[in-house]
Every structure is written in C-alpha cells, then in structure tokens.
Amino acid sequence: MTATRPPKRGGAPAPPHHDVSDLGLAEVGQARIEWADARMPVLRSIRERFARERPLDGVRIAVCLHVTTETANLVRALSAGGADVALCASNPLSTQDDVAAALVDRSGIAVHAIQGEDMATYYDHIERVVDTKPHVTMDDGADVISVLHSRRTELLSEIVGGTEETTSGVLRLRALEAEGKLGFPVVAVGEAQTKRFFDDRYGTGQSTLDGILRATNTLLAGRVVVVFGYGWCGRGIALRARGAGSQVVVCEVDPLRALEAKLDGFEVMPALAAAAKGDVFVTATGGRDVVRREHFELMRDGALLCNAGHFDVEISLADLRAVAPERREVREHVEQFVTPDGRRLHLLAQGRVVNLAAAEGHPAAVMDVAFANQALVAEYLVRHADELRPQVLEVPRALDHEIARLTLASLSVEIDALTDDQRSYLTSWEIGT
C-alpha cells in the first residue's frame, strides 16, 4: 500500500454520537483539564503553534488512549491543528468520566468512553472511532490497529500512518510487520528516548506506587517489593520502591537486565524464590502469565498483587481463581482471594494497569513529554505521507531532540553547544592521537 496524503479540507463525515457517563460532570472535568494544562508547557507551546499553522487541517484522527486530563490536552492540541478527532479508551478502567464529559461539552470532541465499561462496550467504542474513517491512528496497546487489520481492512488504504504509545503495542505491531501484514507506517512513540526515559522510568515509577498506596494504604517501608521485569518501567518502579524504604527484589529473564539490576544494588533471583519472600508483587514485563499457579502456592498470607503492564495478562487470573476459589472485594480496587489453607492474596485493580485503574496515572509534567511526541509525530506523518512505507518506524531523532530542548526550556535549563572545531573533530577521521 502506498500512503497518500489526506485531503486538506472537506470530505470528513459527521462525527459519531458520543457515549460518555454524564455530561453534567463537564464543569469539574474542564477545571481538571485546565489544571493539567498549566503543568504541560511543551504541549501547550505545540498547541499554540498548531493553532497558527493548522498542519492537520482536514485530517481525521482516531485516538485510543487512556481518557485522562493529560490526554484531553493532547486532543485539544490536535484539534487546534485542524484535526477532526474521535477518542475512545485504551483500558476499560482508566477513563475519567468528568474529563470525557468536558471534551464533549466544552471542546466538541467525539468521545466514546465510560469508566468501568464491559468488554463488549469497550470494543464497540473502538468500532465507533474507527467508523470515522481515520487518516491517522493513535494507539496505546494497538487495539485500533488490530481492529483495522482484522475486521475493518477496507479502511486501510485511507490511512497515512499511526502512532503507538506502549511497548506492549509495539510488540503486536512488529508481529504484524514480520508477517507482512502491516497496512500502513506506524511510529513507535513508546520507543522514543524522551518517552522511555521520562514517561516509563519516572512516570511509571511514581504512579505505580501511587496506585498501590491509594488502593491499599499500606506501609511500604520495610516490605519486600518484588518487581518482575527490569526494563524502563521496572527500573522506575524499583527505584521508587527503594526510595520508600522497601527491600526490592528483581526477577528477570534477560541476563543483561538482570546484571544491571544487580549492579544497581537490587537483589536478583528466580520468581519461585521471590514468591516465598515478597509482600508486594508488581509485574512490568509486557508478557503473559508472569505470575501463575506455582507462585501463588508459595506466597505468604496478605500478599499484594498488581500489574503495571498494559494488558491484564501478566498475572494469571485463571490460576489465581483456581488456587484461591473464595474471593470478595475488601476495598475499592482490592479483591481478596482466599486459599483452602487460609492464605489471603490481594489482587489490585483486577490485574489491570494499577497506576491508571487505581490512581490518576502519570503526573501531567511527565505526559507533557510523551504527548508532545504524539502531536509532533502526527504532524510528521501527514507531512511525509508520500515518503513512508508500511513498517514500524522510530521517532525521528530530530523530533526527540526538539522535545528534549522544549522540555529543558520549560524548566529554565540552558545547555552548551558544540563549537565548530568540536563538531569537526567529532565528525572526521583524519585527526588521531
């Protein structure tokens, strides 16, 4: 498929009817959106430029992200650039209903998202967004792209490109690419250096602990926190847990990451050994069945189980129900599973991403950087539609550096620049010892 640039104006169908919980929540939601906006100076500067230049005029964008205050400000930036945006949730438990209401009522955005929606409604909302016949997709988990490549293939030829926010989603896209089935170019925003460093390490590190604390009100100091996976997210979780006074254990399958965790000062051991030792278990791998029957059978009474990965497959819920058939809700976002021998295992947020299901997700300052990537990559896809082929692409290095530069400027930080001699030295081969 050869990508074609979307029309500048006209041709867009009427937006689909919204489906949100309660439009009466719009005033509260708008106030929260504006609070986040004040803490997102990079995205705000992009929105102001977009409003002047209108680089997305006439472009239909299907957005499937967590419906939060920060996402609202991304959508507002895209709309300011001239885009027709339709938004649905990328997780049934992450929608903030007041934000969804405000986007519909105050910004005229077609939103299909309700906190706690069942899976049938979740996928129906994705279909409603896909119905807008998008030119650009924005995913957090590749669900829109999966629907387009399975049930709505007739729309692929109209799409000039997409973006993907998460590592889990990029894995799905690379599988499509490997099979030769990827229908349009997709930029792996989740692999941008600014996104990985800022969002995954500092955002996930802080917000995961926030979700655990809001759900359980537990004391982390002196507890053994077991982190499964030492990628960017796992590093951040381990770092913040140690800062809270926890003894941190890391479980890994990658020898390089395991070595890094050890040299960073964490205990490293197999999951079976950690299962008998831990108080709090956090998965952050992007894989499935990371914590399963043999681990549950060894866990101590009172263990807390939560997931920081995108999909709810890292903790095997089927195995948990088999090992501990008696269950009840003991707090909001906390299910207690009781084993026949009386041990109580506590599952947070139904095994879904805990920082969004039980808390508010990343701070606005973190999502400012991640969503600046999304906005600029959307502009890049439209400007270069005729040049890009259907494959998984990296964020252009120049965009990554521009976002870092804008972020430093927002923090009033100045850095040095290379002199001409220094630049010449670094780019030549003639000068030796």
LINBEL-V582535 format. One record per backbone hydrogen bond with DSSP energy under -1.0 kcal/mol. CO is the residue of the C=O (numbers start at 1). NH is the residue of the N-H. If there is no record, write none. Layout:
# LINBEL-V582535
CO,NH
CO,NH
This chain:
# LINBEL-V582535
19,113
22,25
23,26
25,29
26,30
27,31
28,32
29,33
30,34
31,35
32,36
33,37
34,38
36,39
37,40
40,44
41,45
42,46
43,47
44,48
45,49
46,50
47,51
48,52
49,53
50,54
54,57
56,59
59,84
60,135
60,136
61,86
62,138
63,88
66,68
67,96
68,72
69,73
70,74
71,75
72,76
73,77
74,78
75,79
76,80
77,81
78,83
79,82
81,56
82,58
84,61
85,110
86,63
87,112
88,65
91,94
92,116
96,100
97,101
98,102
99,103
100,104
101,105
102,106
103,109
110,87
111,19
114,117
118,122
119,123
120,124
121,125
122,126
123,127
124,128
125,129
126,130
127,131
129,132
130,133
135,160
135,161
136,62
137,163
138,64
139,165
142,146
143,147
144,148
145,149
147,151
147,152
152,155
153,156
155,158
156,159
161,137
162,187
163,139
164,190
166,170
167,171
168,172
169,173
170,174
171,175
172,176
173,177
174,178
175,179
176,181
177,180
185,162
186,393
187,164
187,189
188,191
189,192
192,196
193,197
194,198
195,199
195,200
196,201
198,203
199,204
202,206
203,207
204,208
205,209
206,210
207,211
208,212
209,213
210,214
211,215
212,216
213,217
220,223
223,247
224,279
224,280
225,249
226,282
227,251
228,284
231,235
232,236
233,237
234,238
235,239
236,240
237,241
238,242
239,243
240,244
241,246
242,245
245,222
247,225
248,267
249,227
250,269
251,229
254,258
255,259
256,260
257,261
258,262
259,263
260,264
261,266
262,265
267,250
270,274
271,275
274,277
274,278
279,304
280,226
281,306
282,228
283,308
291,316
292,295
292,296
293,297
295,298
300,303
303,346
304,281
305,348
306,283
307,354
313,289
314,290
314,291
315,317
316,320
317,321
318,322
319,323
320,324
326,338
328,336
331,334
333,349
334,330
334,331
335,347
336,328
337,345
338,326
339,342
343,339
344,302
345,337
346,305
347,335
348,351
349,352
353,356
353,357
354,358
355,361
363,366
363,367
364,368
366,370
367,371
368,372
369,373
370,374
371,375
372,376
373,377
374,378
375,379
376,380
377,381
378,382
379,383
380,384
384,387
384,388
389,391
391,186
393,188
396,400
397,401
398,402
399,403
400,404
401,405
402,406
403,407
404,408
405,409
406,410
407,411
408,413
409,412
419,423
420,424
421,425
422,426
